[in-house]
Amino acid sequence: MNIILTGYRCTGKTSVGRRLAERMGLTFYDTDELVERQTQRTIPQIVAEQGWQAFREAETAVIRDLSGADHSVIALGGGAVLDIRNVESLKKNGFFVWLFAAAETIAARMEKDVAVGAERPSLTGKPSVSETDAIMAEREPLYRSLADLAVDTTLIRTDCVAEEIRTTLRERVLRADGVIKGKEK
């Protein structure tokens, strides 16, 4: 089984994913990083030169390749779940974790990214807070419907989010195996 982290930008998918994979001894994949590696261009370059559709096609190719992975943590780009092919290929062997945060927190994290040179291309051309509000409202029902687990990352540190996911998975596996709190059924 793979752990699939989904949610809007700057909700912690990559940082939580790295920590979770480390703690669980799993392989970590970030689809945005894989797209950049395979295309040898940054996401802002792809979007500026060819548009969002070209990026989404490259993203779908990466996800198709990853769908054969097992025992991995996969951090998806925020819009990856908009393509049903991505969802279908990952859902077969994936436990979906939706990470979410308040719009103001996301905007502040995006500003911090810009300060360190990791600017993310605009999805709508609007200022970050209004764009975040609009896109989150549009995507939230989809994220919510896919989630096997939802975790609010607004005020929680990366370590705590990773531990919450790990603990929840462990408890669910124990229940599925008929073991609860160390006792046989």
Secondary structure, DSSP 8 states (H G I E B T S, - for coil): -EEEEE-STTSSHHHHHHHHHHHHT-EEEEHHHHHHHHHTS-HHHHHHHH-HHHHHHHHHHHHHHHTT--SEEEE--TTGGGSHHHHHHHHTTEEEEEEE--HHHHHHHHHHHHHTT-----SSSS-HHHHHHHHHHHHHHHHHHH-SEEEE-SS--HHHHHHHHHHHHHHHHHHHTTEETTEE-
